[in-house]
Amino acid sequence: MSIPTTATAVSNLPDIPDAMARVRREFASGRTRDRTWRAEQLRNVIRLLDEQEDQIVAALASDLGRSRAEAWLGDISSTRGEAVFALKHLRRWMRRRRQPLSLVQYPGSAWVQYEPLGVVLVIGPWNYPVYLTLSPLVAALAAGNCAVLKPSELAPATSALLARLVPEYLDSEAVVVVEGDAPVTQELLAQGFDHVLFTGGDQIGRKIMAAAAATLTPVTLELGGKSPVIVTADADLAIAARRIAWVKCVNSGQTCIAPDYVLADHRIRDRLVDEIVAAIEQFEGEGGAVGRRIVNERQFARLATYLARTRGTIALGGRVTEASLSIEPTVIVDPDPDDAVMQEEIFGPILPVLSYESLDDAISFVNSRPKPLAGYYFTKSAAVGERLVDEIPSGGAVINHVAMHCLVPQLPFGGVGASGMGAYHGRWGFEALSHRKSVLRKTFHPDLQLIYPPYSKRALQILRKIF
């Protein structure tokens, strides 16, 4: 059980400095460095997810219109998997890593040890408000840090739920939830943290980074971008289409690693479109849904504008319902590359499909745009798959599937360029939120006198040979 407490979430700007002072004092006590404490907190994260699944599902339904299945898959099981993996490997991660020495450094020994950074700020997004708030927290706790969580105000039911549950299950002297909007975030950043991890859009990411720079706070930014899918002529089109359609429809396409657009070999483009359309119709028919819920009016209006202004052909969907903020899963064939839907990250249930003449053309098209968070490549040729991975810069890549790399804790998850900086998940999260301290231990003897001044010509000749 976590330590009994009456602490609650912080929601008022004037309370933030006092809350920060409490958390800093707690870290200074050294209690969070102990492996037993870290393991207990990880077990409590797992217990929270197991015991409060119904409430989490209800909050996600309220905020995002998410079904129980998608809530479990997208937020609950993924977060639980991170916590279970960290708990299993924690002892090994915390061990010193002995390092070899060159002959000139003998006698002596060297190692790297991992120390917690201090107090970490996690700024969560609205699209996966449990997973992308608690998963970074798992990394922070495994590394022995205290943490401040700032859930997204755009998912108010989930934010309120985390504000209530986190103090009940976790050590509330070391983990604090702060609710609020942009001014609250700015006030938090002004306090100065030992690390900030933010998940969201690139525009807000720039503001986070600028505010963090004032206190020299290092940042991990998980942003997004237009993650491409390239489908070659030899790919299994039915399987590729199902996998693309599935991830594009999950959470109404409001996923940072969702496929943003598809480049299909011109010889199979029409067949692939037919398969994608069939897959979406099957998914929507089985779910009985009429359109996909969009988080708020601003995002709905943005997506509706994409549909109204595209110069492509709508092969499926296209209908919008303002009253329910819902948009049908939509496939757009051959939109103009200058259409807004091809210039900005879509973040919704809209999938443009374009054709390419040669693989060189597809690679050039992707590389002419900002580096994406992920690239997805469907091909039966190992050589072609590796070429695409090697020649297209992206935060991550998956061959013959979509987005699955995010669920592999053995792989680092992060962006590159405009899609983000830094990475976490599994051991990579532990290391990102730890300080790797270099330690060299020497003996008192021998104590070579020739390394001390004054330096004779002979001494310098010997030192040049030694070093």
Secondary structure by P-SEA (a helix, b strand, c coil): ccccccbbbbccccaaaaaaaaaaaaaaacccccaaaaaaaaaaaaaaaaacaaaaaaaaaacccccaaaaaaccaaaaaaaaaaaaacccccccbbbbbbcccccccccbbbbbbccbbbbbbbccaaaaaaaaaaaaaaaacccbbbbccccaaaaaaaaacccccccccccbbbbbbcaaaaaaaaaacccbbbbbccaaaaaaaaaaaaaabbbbbbbcccbbbbbbccccaaaaaaaaaaaaaacccccccccccbbbcccccaaaaaaaaaaaaaaaaaaacccbbbcccaaaaaaaaaaaaccccccccccccccccccccbbbbcccccccccccccccccbbbbbbbccaaaaaaaaaacccccbbbbbcccaaaaaaaaacccccccccccccccccccccccccccccccccccaaaaaaaaccbbbbbbbccccccccccccccaaaaaaaaaac
